[in-house]
Amino acid sequence: MVVEDGTMDWRELITVDPKVCHGRPCFAGTRVLVSVVLDNMAAGVPNEEILASYPSLNAAHLRAAIAYAAELAKERVLPIPA
């Protein structure tokens, strides 16, 4: 779902539950880790291939993963060597 400012409200599609996937962020109603999808995207795996590998997901889940990563990037800065 897109909110008023045009960003994706990833909270509807990504959950953290200590009883599911050891409390790591996964897509609601699945055991698919958000980090796995983001790793695939970062590696250049086409969206169609990711969705074929995880049939419980759809394009909205992929957008939610990116929105979630963007939110995390606002909160934490990783040092980058010069």
Summary of the structure (lengths in Angstrom):
residues: 82
radius of gyration: 13.3
end to end distance: 38.3
largest distance: 41.8
contacts: 186
relative contact order: 0.17
helix: 48%
strand: 9%
